[in-house]
Amino acid sequence: MSSVRSAQATPPRARRSRRLGRGDRLFLTVIIGIPLLALMVFVWLPALASIGLSFTSWDGIDLSDIHWIGLDNYHQIFTNYPPFWPAVRHNVIWLLFTGLLPTPFGVFLAYQLDRKIRFTRIYQTAIFLPMVLSLAVVGFIWEIIYNPDNGLLNGILDGVAPGHHIDWLGDPKLNLWAVLVASAWRHTGYIMILYLAGLKGFDPALKEAAALDGANGRQTFLRVIFPALKPVNIIILVVTVMESLRAFDIVYVLGGGTGSKPGMELLSLLITDNIIGESSHIGYGSALAVVLLVLSLAAIGTFLFQNFRKEDQ
């Protein structure tokens, strides 16, 4: 009763003074407004501009030369643009390879390192080290490894079979897989850290309960840990899809720059070729960027829709 009386006795002016002051409102406006403004200027406005330019023909130089051509760019992409379908196929291969090999391997490493084995910190640092490097630097490292003349791989191969060298990046049948291995080297450490962070917040009592019920390590992970870390699993899936669809840096470095190198065509490279290549076709490049955006949203949106619908049911 005394607390109720004291609350009722509090004058309106004292209660109003608890509201945010002018300085607080200014601070919140700055820390929220600046990131939103940057997001709008550097992400949403260019995206909307790309959608608009995808219906035009423009060389990227003179604004007066922008001509509205409707769906001609999209028609040419899907009918008379040969590199498009190989690029789509390679992006799908990239997604399947990343989702089936480095991503599960990163989860496996995280689970093993979470079991408090010896030298865990050293293993974490060694595996995560490639993630600290940019994809361009990773590309330069693997370019040295794949060098056909004095690279590490051919040096090892020469010791086993003298005089037998392989052009890892020049052979159209091998270069995409060589780039995928280089990308997986970095992606594995990223997934390991993400999943290890989720495991650190997992309730150990659930593991103990599973052990008391007679579950072994594999059963505990598949039936207890993995379902409980569903939010982390969703994040990892989204990261894997986005990394696969927007792959560019490492392919650009290992492929020797822009240009549809046989065996290494990707949507991101086609977009770059048409927008900042020797012969600029801003309309083509923008249409390709819109197609890539739609593919990304469709892949992630479908999974999230199915996932949340199962939860509602």
Residue pairs with C-beta under 8 A, 6 or more apart in sequence:
20 28
47 293
49 286
50 286
50 289
50 290
51 286
51 290
52 286
53 66
53 282
53 283
53 286
54 73
54 74
54 283
54 286
54 287
54 289
54 290
55 68
55 69
55 70
55 71
55 73
55 283
56 66
56 67
56 68
56 69
56 282
56 283
56 286
57 66
57 67
57 69
57 72
57 73
57 283
58 65
58 66
58 67
58 282
58 283
59 65
59 280
59 281
59 282
60 275
60 280
60 282
61 280
69 283
73 283
73 284
73 286
73 287
74 287
74 291
76 284
77 84
77 284
77 287
77 288
77 291
78 84
81 284
83 260
83 265
83 270
84 270
84 288
86 265
87 260
87 265
87 266
87 267
87 269
87 270
88 267
90 176
90 264
90 265
90 266
91 244
91 245
91 247
91 266
91 267
91 295
93 176
93 180
94 180
94 183
94 244
94 247
94 266
95 240
95 241
95 244
95 245
97 180
97 184
98 180
98 183
98 184
98 187
98 240
98 243
98 244
99 237
99 240
99 244
101 184
102 183
102 184
102 185
102 187
102 188
102 191
103 187
103 188
103 191
103 236
103 240
105 188
105 191
106 187
106 188
106 189
106 190
106 191
106 192
106 194
106 195
107 191
107 192
107 195
107 236
109 123
109 127
109 188
109 192
110 191
110 192
110 193
110 194
110 195
110 196
110 199
111 195
111 199
111 221
111 225
113 120
113 123
113 124
113 192
113 196
114 196
114 199
114 200
117 123
124 192
124 193
124 196
127 188
127 189
127 192
128 189
128 190
128 192
128 193
129 189
130 138
130 185
130 186
130 189
131 186
131 189
131 190
131 193
133 141
133 186
134 249
135 183
135 186
135 248
135 249
135 250
135 253
136 249
136 250
136 252
136 253
138 182
138 183
138 185
138 186
138 250
139 182
139 249
139 250
139 251
139 252
139 253
139 254
140 253
141 182
142 178
142 179
142 181
142 182
142 185
142 250
142 254
143 169
143 253
143 254
144 151
144 152
145 151
145 152
145 153
146 153
146 168
146 169
146 178
146 254
147 154
148 154
148 165
148 166
148 167
148 168
148 169
148 170
149 165
151 168
153 166
153 168
154 165
154 166
157 164
157 165
157 166
158 164
158 165
166 174
167 174
168 174
168 175
168 178
169 175
169 178
169 179
169 254
169 255
169 256
171 263
172 262
172 263
172 264
173 263
174 263
175 254
175 255
175 261
175 263
175 264
176 263
176 264
178 254
179 250
179 251
179 254
179 255
179 264
182 250
182 254
183 243
183 247
183 250
186 250
187 240
187 243
190 239
191 236
191 239
191 240
194 232
194 235
194 236
194 239
195 229
195 232
195 236
197 232
198 229
198 231
198 232
199 225
199 229
202 225
202 228
202 229
203 228
206 224
206 225
206 228
207 220
207 224
207 225
210 219
210 220
210 223
210 224
211 220
215 223
215 224
226 233
234 303
234 304
234 307
237 303
238 300
241 296
241 299
241 300
241 303
242 296
242 300
245 267
245 292
245 295
245 296
245 299
246 268
246 292
246 296
247 266
247 268
248 266
248 268
248 269
248 272
251 264
251 266
251 268
251 269
252 258
252 269
252 272
254 264
255 261
255 264
255 269
258 269
258 272
258 273
258 276
258 277
259 269
259 273
259 277
260 269
260 270
260 273
267 288
267 291
267 292
267 295
268 292
270 285
270 288
271 285
271 288
271 289
271 292
272 285
273 285
274 280
274 281
274 282
274 284
274 285
274 288
275 281
275 282
275 285
275 286
